[in-house]
Amino acid sequence: MGQAKAVEVQESNVAEVIIDQFRKIVGDEYVIVDSILKEDYGHDKTEDYFFMPDVVVKPRTPQEISELLKICHSNKIPVTPRGAGTGLSGGALPIKGGLVISMERFNKILNIDELNLQATVEPGVITEVFQNAVKEKGLFYPPDPASRGSCFLGGNLNNNSGGPKAVKYGVTRDYVINIEVVLPTGEIIWTGANVMKNSTGYNLTQLMCGSEGTLGIVTKIVFKLRGFPQKNVLMMIPFTTNEEACNAIAAIFVAGINPSGVEFFEREAAAKTFEYCEKVLNSPVTTKLVEGMNAYLLCELDGNDEEVLMRDAERVMNVVEKFQSGEVLFAESAAQKEELWKIRKNISPAVNWYTLTKSDDVVVPRSNMPKLISGIKDIGKRYNFNTVCFGHLGDGNLHVNILRENISEADWETKIPEGIGEIFKLTVSLGGTLSGEHGIGIAKRPYMPIAMSEVNLNLMRGIKKVFDPNGILNPGKIF
């Protein structure tokens, strides 16, 4: 399968005397200078990028991070905050060398407040671990990115992650009430208050959501919770073409149905996932694809009244019958539901197992999704690349994986980025923008002027300067 290429940029060297200061703050065992051990912190899930940090530190308290940042601010040492390393835009890569602050020891759920439907957590808690903990109390934290079994809540916040349930329940920022943050200059602040309404000055809490670790290091998060829906119905609906599937999605919402998830994938995406599940996960998929059907929707409905859900499911079937669709598969057991979700959530690792990819997650108004997908396929023909498309079409968020396959190194580095630029121009022309949940990082940074005016970008640069006057925190990201 695809062979990764290592690219290293080393623009700073941290003096040994500084590293000794780091050791005094966090302890010898939590300072990593060995090259082999540091390699794990030089890459994420973005293409084949690799940047070696000078030193990695694993603090445990906000006060330790404060002391680290004061030293780095005074000495102008680049600092890259890092979560689980599951990012897809290179947003947590140390492209300037310097210090990586790993948040892996910030892994405690501090409080679940059942009375106020809130929870206070540290940013290194794995998303699925948190979801399961609140579920045990009958509560619900809806954001569920595909990597929820390994990604950290802090990374979700910094990229404003969503997932399949975002179409009904919203994205990460919709559940963030308050954040404890260490600023690049070392001050520790709370961005707001643990209340449901707050009209007290600028909303620093929401500013932090999606800031990709460029404004401060998150050390505690207060999340809003919901009651857990007790029932759900899951259907897999096949269509003859991508366009028919997209048009059916719009019609489902026009009919007044509010699914908790509407996920799309092409037949090719499913086929690669079946192979990956069998050969890599040793967990073959028993669900069969329908002959002649080239696009699939997973449509989930949830709630607490089974009769209402079944009526809504019938309404969905009545809607899709008006399009070129095949027989609807109802998941009749928990195991079958789990398998259908396994197909969807393993598409990205399956495609990246098949070949090196460039991954983008563009977003447009839902009604323009058919034009977007057909346009992407046309661009692929012009630039001689194949794509696998899937994603959260219920909220207009499409994941586009461009396949390396037999593309030459020269074309991969020069011609394909031009094609990606064309995809972004198409997206913006359809009323969309560059990212729905993966962030900008370094992968999409060159394309920001397509979506943002210079006035917008300068406002962002100005905000960055106020928070980080010496530009040490996660430098080289977004702009």
Buried (B, 14 or more C-beta within 10 A) or exposed (E): EBEEEEEEBBBBEBEEEBBEBBBEBBBEEBBBBEEEEBEEBBBBBBBBBBBBBBBBBBBBBBBBBBBBBBBBBEBEBBBBBBBBBBBBBBBBBBBBBBBBBBBEBBBEBEEBEEEEBBBBBBBBBBBBBBBEBBEEEEBBBBBBBBBBEBBBBBBBBBBBBBBBBBBBBBBBBBBBBBBBBBBBBBEBEBBBEBEEEBEEEEEBBBBBBBBBBBBBBBBBBBBBBEEBBEBBBBBBBBBBBBBBBBBBBBBBBEEEBEBBBBBBBBBBBBEBBBBBBEEEBEEEBEBEBBEEBBBBBBBBBBBEEEEEBBEBBEBBBEBBEEBBBBEBBEBEEEEBBEBBBBBBBBBBBBBBBBBBBBBBBBBBEBBBBBBBBBBBEEBBEEBEBBBBBBBBBBBBBBBBBBBBEEBEEEBBEEBBBEBBBBBBBBBBBBEBBBBBBBBBBBBBBEBBEBBBEEEEBEEBEEBBEEBBEBBBBBBBBBB
